[in-house]
Amino acid sequence: MGNISSNRIRDLLTKGVTDGVFPGAVLLVASRGDIVFFEGTGRLCLAPGEDRVSADTIFDLASLTKPLATTLALMKCVDDGLIRLDQPLKDLVPVALPEDKALITLRLILAHSAGFMDWEPFYPRLAMSAPENRKGLLRQWIINKPLCYRPGEKALYSDLGFMILEMVIEAVTQMDLSTFLTRNFYVPLGLNRTFFSGTVRPVQFGEYQFAATEDCPWRKRVVRGYVHDENAFALGGYSGHAGLFGAAQDVYILVDLLRTHFFGKRDDYLKKETVRAFFKRQNIAPESSWALGWDTPTPGASSSGRYFSEESVGHLGFTGTSVWMDLKKDVVVVFLTNRIHPSRENISIRAFRPILHDTVMEVING
């Protein structure tokens, strides 16, 4: 299938800018493995004279870190026999665990059903400690914090669980998360614009290559080129829940890697069985839509809109990023925005996303 010529999609993206849904965005759509739409719109920042968004613009991917970094690393660890999905934490981490967490499995954490609370502002306390001590402190705080429900009883989307998964990856690979992913995926795939940022902008990229995020009350400046998530920032720039940066083409390469392995079209990075296991909706807790590190559509209430099939996986990022992949219709939509610039209070993307996905599907299907 060649490029789709769609003024409907283009006009909708323009409307997103003029209506203040986001300052800028990049949309990449692929059908049956071919990129059929790939354009940027709007500006990197609302400051006067600011550059326009381009196809190469780098975005703070926020919680897309969970599927495209932490979950990807765990897929590789499963393939390499370093871990099993139903293995308990007590067998995987180098610290003593209280009774309520010792038997929690990786499957439960990946499906957001492990009992961890969703989020906590750790960063003010972390900022009072030496940078090299912060990850250890944070992990101990999470381990000592009582669970907020019995594991498996419900689903609660949790940053804290993915912070613990980072510790698991470090323990079983003897590498930090960034090094493990860079060696096994990002460099071999030639992803020049996919990386974990530190607490300052990487020297190889100019400010004009990044979409700005929030005018941050805590840091008292517009965040640009380093991670927006305050907890990740306090931890040195990233953790298992946030901190990955990338451009749309690189994000698509990662998603397409998983897609082609899922379909058995290649097996050089991962086993088909592993990808399929992670993409399978778990149904651990009542009414949970979670697969392993990936979400699936909730009928009538999904950001993927009305047309993505039940055999779809996706994820959102707080900064205004998202990925949805329909494994039945073989459609991938990568949508990167900086909707939190200048303020996270702008939540109009919630209504915009399903309309965008519906429009894309209608155009693809003629």
JOBELVEN-V978273 format. One record per residue. N is the residue number from 1. PSI is psi in radians with two decimals (* if undefined). BURIAL is b if it has 9 or more other C-alpha atoms within 8 Angstrom, else e. Layout:
BEGIN
N/PSI/BURIAL ; N/PSI/BURIAL
END
This chain:
BEGIN
1/2.28/e ; 2/-2.99/e ; 3/2.46/e ; 4/2.33/e ; 5/1.78/e ; 6/1.79/e ; 7/-0.44/e ; 8/-0.83/e ; 9/-0.80/b ; 10/-0.77/e ; 11/-0.63/e ; 12/-0.72/b ; 13/-0.74/b ; 14/-0.71/b ; 15/-0.62/e ; 16/-0.66/b ; 17/-0.88/b ; 18/-0.50/e ; 19/-0.04/e ; 20/0.37/e ; 21/-0.66/b ; 22/2.65/b ; 23/-0.66/b ; 24/2.81/b ; 25/2.73/b ; 26/2.30/b ; 27/2.23/b ; 28/2.20/b ; 29/2.33/b ; 30/2.47/b ; 31/2.16/b ; 32/0.66/e ; 33/-0.01/e ; 34/2.30/e ; 35/2.13/b ; 36/-0.22/b ; 37/2.30/b ; 38/1.69/b ; 39/2.67/b ; 40/2.78/b ; 41/2.72/b ; 42/-2.82/b ; 43/2.76/b ; 44/-0.51/b ; 45/2.70/b ; 46/-0.04/b ; 47/2.56/e ; 48/2.42/e ; 49/0.21/e ; 50/2.58/b ; 51/2.73/e ; 52/2.66/b ; 53/2.43/b ; 54/3.02/b ; 55/-0.45/b ; 56/0.01/e ; 57/2.39/b ; 58/2.29/b ; 59/2.60/b ; 60/1.94/b ; 61/-0.18/b ; 62/-2.18/b ; 63/-0.03/b ; 64/-0.21/b ; 65/-0.63/b ; 66/-0.94/b ; 67/-0.62/b ; 68/-0.04/b ; 69/-1.28/b ; 70/-0.86/b ; 71/-0.71/b ; 72/-0.76/b ; 73/-0.70/b ; 74/-0.59/b ; 75/-0.81/b ; 76/-0.68/b ; 77/-0.66/b ; 78/-0.82/b ; 79/-0.69/b ; 80/0.01/e ; 81/0.30/e ; 82/-0.44/b ; 83/2.84/b ; 84/2.55/e ; 85/-0.52/e ; 86/0.34/e ; 87/2.41/b ; 88/2.69/b ; 89/-0.61/b ; 90/-0.40/b ; 91/-0.05/e ; 92/-0.36/b ; 93/2.61/b ; 94/0.45/e ; 95/2.72/e ; 96/2.44/e ; 97/2.47/e ; 98/2.87/e ; 99/-0.64/e ; 100/-0.23/e ; 101/-0.22/b ; 102/-0.63/b ; 103/0.07/b ; 104/2.33/b ; 105/2.85/b ; 106/-0.66/b ; 107/-0.78/b ; 108/-0.72/b ; 109/-0.79/b ; 110/-0.50/b ; 111/0.22/b ; 112/0.71/b ; 113/0.45/b ; 114/-0.18/b ; 115/-0.12/b ; 116/2.55/b ; 117/2.91/b ; 118/-0.84/b ; 119/2.68/e ; 120/2.49/e ; 121/1.44/e ; 122/-0.38/e ; 123/-0.59/b ; 124/-0.68/e ; 125/-0.70/e ; 126/-0.68/b ; 127/-0.30/b ; 128/-0.09/e ; 129/2.80/e ; 130/2.42/e ; 131/-0.67/b ; 132/-0.25/e ; 133/-0.15/e ; 134/-0.74/b ; 135/-0.70/e ; 136/-0.74/e ; 137/-0.83/b ; 138/-0.80/b ; 139/-0.65/b ; 140/-0.67/e ; 141/-0.77/e ; 142/-0.75/e ; 143/-0.66/b ; 144/-0.28/e ; 145/2.28/e ; 146/2.54/e ; 147/2.69/b ; 148/-0.06/e ; 149/2.86/e ; 150/2.28/b ; 151/2.30/b ; 152/-0.20/b ; 153/-0.48/b ; 154/-3.14/b ; 155/2.27/b ; 156/1.98/b ; 157/2.18/e ; 158/2.10/b ; 159/-0.64/b ; 160/-0.69/b ; 161/-0.70/b ; 162/-0.40/b ; 163/-0.65/b ; 164/-0.64/b ; 165/-0.58/b ; 166/-0.71/b ; 167/-0.68/b ; 168/-0.82/b ; 169/-0.76/b ; 170/-0.72/b ; 171/-0.73/b ; 172/-0.39/b ; 173/-0.28/b ; 174/0.53/e ; 175/2.71/b ; 176/2.82/b ; 177/-0.77/b ; 178/-0.82/e ; 179/-0.76/e ; 180/-0.79/b ; 181/-0.68/b ; 182/-0.76/b ; 183/-0.70/b ; 184/-0.38/e ; 185/-1.03/b ; 186/-0.79/b ; 187/-0.86/b ; 188/-0.54/e ; 189/-0.06/e ; 190/0.59/e ; 191/1.54/b ; 192/-0.28/e ; 193/0.52/b ; 194/2.13/b ; 195/2.83/b ; 196/2.25/b ; 197/2.79/b ; 198/-2.47/b ; 199/0.10/b ; 200/2.84/e ; 201/2.36/b ; 202/2.40/b ; 203/-0.42/e ; 204/-0.15/e ; 205/2.29/e ; 206/2.81/e ; 207/-0.59/e ; 208/-0.16/e ; 209/-0.09/b ; 210/2.47/b ; 211/2.28/b ; 212/2.61/b ; 213/-2.31/b ; 214/2.61/b ; 215/1.66/b ; 216/2.11/b ; 217/-0.59/e ; 218/-0.81/e ; 219/-0.18/e ; 220/0.73/e ; 221/2.88/e ; 222/2.24/b ; 223/2.22/b ; 224/1.98/b ; 225/-0.10/b ; 226/2.86/b ; 227/2.41/b ; 228/-0.75/b ; 229/2.10/b ; 230/-0.70/b ; 231/-0.77/b ; 232/-0.70/b ; 233/-0.81/b ; 234/-0.41/b ; 235/0.14/b ; 236/0.01/b ; 237/-0.36/b ; 238/2.83/b ; 239/-2.91/b ; 240/-0.19/b ; 241/-0.41/b ; 242/2.83/b ; 243/-0.19/b ; 244/2.41/b ; 245/2.65/b ; 246/2.80/b ; 247/2.80/b ; 248/-0.74/b ; 249/-0.74/b ; 250/-0.74/b ; 251/-0.75/b ; 252/-0.70/b ; 253/-0.73/b ; 254/-0.79/b ; 255/-0.71/b ; 256/-0.55/b ; 257/-0.81/e ; 258/-0.69/b ; 259/-0.86/b ; 260/-0.56/b ; 261/-0.66/b ; 262/-0.76/b ; 263/-0.07/e ; 264/0.37/e ; 265/-0.26/e ; 266/2.78/e ; 267/0.45/b ; 268/-0.39/e ; 269/-0.67/e ; 270/2.82/b ; 271/2.49/b ; 272/-0.73/b ; 273/-0.61/e ; 274/-0.83/b ; 275/-0.75/b ; 276/-0.63/b ; 277/-0.71/e ; 278/-0.51/b ; 279/-0.10/b ; 280/2.21/e ; 281/2.29/b ; 282/-0.59/b ; 283/0.63/b ; 284/-0.84/b ; 285/2.64/b ; 286/2.32/e ; 287/0.28/e ; 288/2.41/b ; 289/0.09/b ; 290/2.36/b ; 291/-2.51/b ; 292/1.76/b ; 293/-0.11/b ; 294/2.65/b ; 295/2.88/b ; 296/2.82/b ; 297/2.40/b ; 298/2.01/e ; 299/2.21/e ; 300/-0.08/e ; 301/0.44/e ; 302/2.52/b ; 303/-0.27/b ; 304/-0.08/b ; 305/-2.76/b ; 306/-0.33/b ; 307/-0.24/e ; 308/2.34/b ; 309/2.99/b ; 310/-0.44/e ; 311/0.92/b ; 312/2.65/b ; 313/2.64/b ; 314/-3.12/b ; 315/2.70/b ; 316/2.75/b ; 317/2.48/b ; 318/-0.57/e ; 319/-0.21/b ; 320/0.42/b ; 321/2.71/b ; 322/2.72/b ; 323/2.31/b ; 324/2.40/b ; 325/2.05/b ; 326/1.96/b ; 327/-0.16/b ; 328/-0.82/e ; 329/-0.16/e ; 330/0.98/b ; 331/2.39/b ; 332/2.33/b ; 333/2.03/b ; 334/2.11/b ; 335/1.92/b ; 336/2.19/b ; 337/2.96/b ; 338/0.99/b ; 339/-0.34/b ; 340/0.08/b ; 341/2.15/b ; 342/-0.03/b ; 343/2.45/b ; 344/-0.22/b ; 345/-0.29/e ; 346/1.82/b ; 347/0.31/e ; 348/-0.22/e ; 349/-0.39/b ; 350/-0.67/e ; 351/-0.50/e ; 352/-0.70/b ; 353/-0.92/b ; 354/-0.58/b ; 355/-0.73/b ; 356/-0.85/b ; 357/-0.67/b ; 358/-0.75/b ; 359/-0.76/b ; 360/-0.82/b ; 361/-0.66/b ; 362/-0.69/e ; 363/-0.76/b ; 364/-0.68/e ; 365/0.09/e ; 366/*/e
END
